[in-house]
Amino acid sequence: MRYGFIGLGSLGGSLALNLVRAGFRVVVHDLDRANAAPHLTAGAEWADSLASLAAASDAVITCLPSPVVSERLLRALLPSLAKGSTWIEMSTLGRDDILRLAAVANEYGVDTLELPVTGGVHLAARGEITLLAGGDAEIIARHQPALDAIGGRLFHMGPLGSAAVIKVITNMLAFIHLVADGEALMLAKRGGLDLAKAWEAIRASSGNSFVHETEGQLILSGSYDVGFTMDLALKDLGFAAVFGRDFGVPLDLAGLTLQTFERARAAYGGSEQSTAVVRLLEDALGTDLRAPGFPARLE
């Protein structure tokens, strides 16, 4: 099985490298060829164009920043993909987006598997990121060895569109937890506590969360370097708002969190790390949340 991989950013680059290192035949492409350096060193091949990548692949994996980019690349790939091949979409899309684009792929005889991931770039680099699959079980089985190489646990959520819903839910929760964790740490700081001890106590408490254990460390180190931007966070929170309207669910906390991220983007820019949303509170109070001994990046 020959795999093409497009999108070698912070997340996609790690996912593709896992596949190459596991011994699969992989052809890669990215807007910036420099991003492919570790993949080529590990044994991947470079494709100069989307058409050449598609022609050399039994399945093409995409990990891209937006539905607009996913659609543009898919339409460029399809004329060169063989019938019976597979498009594996690892980007975070809305449910309507993946269903619409899968229908386009089907017109060319190309199967679709949606496969967004969750857990963070550090888990992707370790091959332990969680995979959320939507699509036919037969397609998953066809690519199971590659999926095992790319990440850790895999949850087949149901038909196409199912994975889009759960991925947005997990990200929505993560952003709510992030804003809440910043408020909790600020309470600890202004209450005179040692922040390192407070972080440890929270981690051992009923108030703990995955975000506290991971991104909480990046807040305390001051790096905020989670490998995920404000723009991407707002894209996902926007998807959550759409689902809330579509499913008739009031999302009060998610709505407030979206507003907080919009203020953070206005203050720091869309390319700033999403974790830096906590800086809004630090700047408003003139109080930083630094503590010694915390890493600048998660390993």
C-alpha positions in Angstrom: 0.0 0.0 0.0 1.5 3.3 -1.1 0.5 6.5 0.9 0.6 10.1 -0.1 0.7 12.6 2.7 -0.1 16.3 2.3 0.4 18.9 5.1 3.6 18.6 7.1 3.0 21.2 9.7 3.4 20.7 13.4 0.7 18.0 13.6 0.8 16.5 10.1 4.5 16.4 10.0 4.6 14.1 13.1 1.8 11.9 11.8 3.5 11.4 8.4 6.9 10.7 10.1 5.3 7.9 12.1 4.1 6.3 8.9 7.5 6.6 7.2 9.4 5.2 10.2 7.1 2.2 10.3 8.3 1.2 6.9 5.4 2.3 4.7 6.0 3.6 1.2 5.1 7.3 1.6 5.2 10.2 -0.9 4.9 13.7 0.7 4.1 17.2 -0.4 3.8 20.5 1.4 3.9 24.2 0.5 7.3 24.4 2.2 9.6 21.6 1.0 11.8 22.3 4.1 9.1 20.8 6.2 9.7 17.4 4.5 13.4 17.2 5.4 13.0 14.7 8.2 10.6 12.6 6.2 13.0 12.4 3.2 15.8 11.5 5.5 13.7 8.7 7.0 12.9 7.3 3.5 9.9 9.1 2.1 9.8 10.4 -1.5 9.0 14.0 -2.5 6.3 14.8 -5.0 6.7 18.1 -6.9 2.9 18.3 -7.6 -0.4 17.1 -6.3 -1.0 15.2 -9.5 2.2 13.3 -9.2 1.6 12.5 -5.6 -1.9 11.2 -6.4 -0.7 9.1 -9.3 1.9 7.4 -7.0 -0.5 6.7 -4.2 -3.1 4.0 -3.3 -4.4 6.4 -0.6 -3.8 10.1 0.1 -3.8 11.5 3.6 -4.4 15.2 4.1 -3.8 17.2 7.3 -4.7 20.8 6.5 -5.8 24.0 8.2 -9.3 24.6 6.9 -12.2 23.1 4.9 -11.4 25.6 2.1 -7.9 24.3 1.7 -9.1 20.7 2.0 -11.6 21.2 -0.9 -9.1 22.9 -3.1 -6.5 20.2 -2.7 -9.0 17.3 -3.0 -10.4 18.7 -6.3 -6.8 18.9 -7.6 -6.0 15.4 -6.5 -9.1 13.5 -7.8 -8.4 13.5 -11.5 -5.1 11.7 -10.9 -6.3 9.2 -8.2 -7.2 5.7 -9.3 -10.7 4.3 -8.8 -10.8 2.3 -5.6 -8.2 4.5 -3.9 -8.9 6.3 -0.6 -8.9 9.8 0.6 -8.1 9.9 4.4 -8.9 13.3 5.8 -7.2 14.1 9.1 -8.1 17.8 9.1 -10.8 19.1 11.4 -13.9 19.8 9.2 -17.5 20.4 9.9 -19.9 17.5 9.4 -21.5 19.1 6.3 -18.0 19.7 4.9 -16.9 16.1 5.0 -20.2 14.7 3.7 -20.1 17.1 0.8 -16.5 16.5 -0.1 -16.9 12.7 0.3 -19.7 12.9 -2.3 -17.4 14.7 -4.7 -14.7 12.0 -4.1 -17.3 9.3 -4.7 -18.0 10.7 -8.2 -14.4 9.7 -9.1 -14.7 6.3 -7.5 -12.6 7.3 -4.5 -13.5 6.2 -1.0 -13.4 8.6 2.0 -12.3 8.0 5.6 -12.5 10.9 8.0 -9.8 10.6 10.7 -9.3 13.7 12.9 -7.0 13.3 15.9 -7.0 14.5 19.4 -4.4 14.7 22.2 -1.8 17.3 21.1 1.3 17.5 18.9 3.5 15.9 21.6 1.4 12.7 21.5 1.4 12.7 17.8 5.2 12.8 17.9 5.2 9.8 20.2 2.7 7.8 18.0 0.2 7.9 20.8 -2.4 10.4 19.6 -6.0 9.3 19.6 -7.6 8.7 16.2 -11.3 9.4 15.6 -12.7 7.6 12.6 -15.8 8.1 10.6 -16.7 5.9 7.6 -17.2 2.3 6.6 -15.6 -0.4 8.8 -14.2 -2.0 5.6 -12.2 1.1 4.8 -10.7 1.2 8.3 -9.8 -2.5 8.1 -8.1 -1.9 4.7 -5.8 0.7 6.2 -5.6 -0.6 9.8 -1.8 -1.3 9.7 -1.1 2.3 8.6 -3.5 3.7 11.2 -1.8 1.6 13.9 1.5 3.2 12.8 0.2 6.8 12.8 -1.3 6.9 16.2 -2.5 5.1 19.4 -6.1 4.3 20.2 -8.7 4.4 17.5 -12.4 5.0 18.0 -14.8 4.2 15.1 -17.5 6.7 15.8 -19.9 5.6 13.1 -20.6 6.8 9.5 -19.0 9.7 7.8 -19.7 12.9 9.8 -19.5 11.2 13.2 -15.9 11.9 13.7 -16.3 15.5 12.8 -18.8 15.9 15.6 -16.8 14.2 18.3 -13.6 16.0 17.3 -15.3 19.4 17.7 -16.7 18.3 21.0 -13.3 17.3 22.3 -11.7 20.6 21.2 -14.5 22.6 22.6 -14.0 21.0 26.0 -10.2 21.6 25.7 -10.7 25.3 25.1 -13.2 25.7 27.9 -10.7 23.8 30.2 -7.9 26.1 29.1 -9.7 29.3 30.0 -10.8 27.8 33.3 -7.3 26.6 34.1 -5.9 30.1 33.6 -8.5 31.5 36.0 -7.7 28.8 38.6 -3.9 29.4 38.4 -4.5 33.1 38.7 -6.6 32.6 41.8 -3.7 30.5 43.3 -1.2 33.2 42.4 -3.2 36.1 43.8 -4.0 34.0 46.8 -0.4 33.8 47.7 0.2 30.2 46.8 3.3 28.7 45.3 2.3 28.1 41.7 4.3 24.9 41.2 2.8 23.4 44.3 -0.7 24.6 43.2 -0.3 23.0 39.8 0.7 19.7 41.5 -2.2 19.8 43.9 -4.7 20.5 41.1 -3.3 17.6 39.1 -3.9 15.3 42.1 -7.4 16.7 42.7 -11.0 16.3 41.4 -10.4 19.4 39.4 -7.7 17.9 37.2 -7.9 17.8 33.4 -5.8 16.7 30.5 -5.4 20.4 29.6 -4.2 21.3 33.1 -1.6 18.5 33.0 -0.3 19.6 29.5 -1.0 23.1 28.5 -1.0 24.2 32.2 2.7 23.5 32.1 3.2 25.8 29.1 1.4 28.6 30.8 3.7 28.3 33.8 6.8 28.2 31.7 5.6 31.2 29.8 6.2 29.6 26.4 2.6 28.9 25.5 4.1 26.8 22.7 1.3 24.2 22.1 1.6 24.1 18.3 -2.0 25.3 17.8 -3.0 28.8 16.8 -5.8 31.2 17.9 -7.2 31.0 14.3 -7.5 27.2 14.5 -9.1 27.4 18.0 -11.7 29.9 16.7 -12.4 27.7 13.7 -13.2 24.8 16.0 -15.2 26.8 18.4 -17.2 28.1 15.4 -18.0 24.5 14.4 -19.2 23.9 17.9 -21.5 26.9 17.7 -22.9 25.6 14.5 -23.5 22.2 16.0 -25.2 23.8 19.0 -27.7 25.5 16.7 -28.2 22.5 14.5 -28.8 20.1 17.4 -30.8 22.6 19.6 -28.2 22.6 22.4 -27.5 25.9 24.3 -23.7 26.1 24.7 -23.3 28.9 27.2 -19.8 28.0 28.3 -18.6 27.4 24.8 -20.1 30.8 23.7 -18.3 32.6 26.5 -15.1 30.8 25.6 -15.4 31.7 21.9 -15.8 35.4 22.9 -12.7 35.1 25.1 -10.7 33.7 22.2 -12.0 36.4 19.9 -10.6 39.0 22.3 -7.3 37.2 22.5 -7.0 37.1 18.7 -7.7 40.8 18.5 -5.1 41.4 21.2 -2.3 39.0 20.0 -3.1 38.0 16.5 -4.5 34.9 14.9 -1.1 33.2 14.5 -0.4 33.4 18.3 -0.5 30.1 20.2 -4.0 29.2 21.5 -2.7 28.7 25.0 -1.8 32.4 25.1 -5.5 33.1 25.6 -4.5 33.1 29.3 -2.4 36.2 28.7 -5.6 38.2 28.6 -6.0 37.6 32.3 -2.3 38.1 33.0 -2.3 41.4 31.2 -5.5 42.7 32.7 -4.2 42.1 36.2 -0.6 42.9 35.6 0.3 39.5 37.1 2.2 36.8 35.3 1.8 33.0 36.0 5.4 31.9 35.8 6.9 29.2 37.9 10.3 27.4 37.7 10.8 23.9 36.5 8.2 23.7 33.7 9.0 22.9 30.1 8.9 25.2 27.1 7.5 22.4 25.0 5.8 19.1 25.8 7.7 15.9 25.0 
